[in-house]
Amino acid sequence: MTPTYGADFLSIDKEWELIENHHYQRIFKFPDFVTALEFVNQASLICEEIDHHAEFVLSWGQVLVKTWSHDIDGISDRDLQLCQSIDKILKQN
């Protein structure tokens, strides 16, 4: 099942997990550290562009991404838009 939220019914990839109705998180896997770092750098540009910043935990071959709206301490449409935008990075590569 793909989660949906908000009036626009924005849908996100099923790999995004809703944690305690507070934030979304997803683990992205990569073949090495450099590729994972490149992903974080690309995602950071998206965060800056839409002025909504995720939390990234970078390790060898893996990136954990968490997003929530700090002003409401929960999920908003901006988080779903960020999830969708980050997912597009993988489709471009």
N, C-alpha and C positions, 0 to 999 in steps of 0.2 A: 504494500500500500504506500502511495506517495503522499506525504503530509501536505495539507493545504492550509492557508491562513489568510485572513483579511478579505476585504471586499473584492479585491482583484483576483482572488483565488489563485494566487501565485503557487506554483508547484515546484518542488525541489526534488533532487535525486534521492532515492530511497536509502542511499548510503549515509545521508545526514541523519543523525540521531537527535531527537528532542530529549534533553536531559532535564528532568524535574520541572517541566513547563517553564524553564528559565532560559536555556540557551540551546543552540544547535552546535553539534560537533561532528567532525568527520576526520578520519585518518586517511591520508593519501600516501601511497607507497611508491618508492622510486628505486632504481637500480643502484644508486650511490648517493653520497652526501652532496656532491656538486649539483646534481640534477634536482635534489630536494631543495637546495638553497636557491637555485634558479626559479623554481616554482614559487617560493616565498617572495622573492624579489618581484616577480610578475604580479602576484596577488597583492603585494603592498602598493603597487601602482594603481590597481583597481580601488583599493581602500582609500587612497588619497583622492582619486578622481571623484568618488561618490561621497567623500567625507564621512565614512563610516568604517571604523577600524576593528579588525578581528584580532584575536589573540592567536599567536603562532608558537608552537613548540616544535623546534627543529631538532632532529637527530639523524643518525646515519640511515639514509634510505627511507625516511618517514617524516611526515609533517602532520601534526595534530592541529586542526583549525577549530576555534570556538568563536561564536558570534552571538551577541545579545546587545540590546539597546540599554546602555547604562542609565540614561535619563528616566526610563520606566522600570529598570531592573527586570527586564523580560524581553520577549520577542516582539518585534514590529515588522512591518512590511520591508523596512530597510534591511533587516537581517536576511530575509528570503531573497531579496534582490542581490545581496552580496553573495549568498550561497550559489545562486544561479550564475553570477558573473565569474566566480572562482571556478566553477565547474567548466566553464567555457575555455579556460586555459588548457585543460587536458584535451579538449576537442580540437584545439588549434595545433597542438603538437603531434 
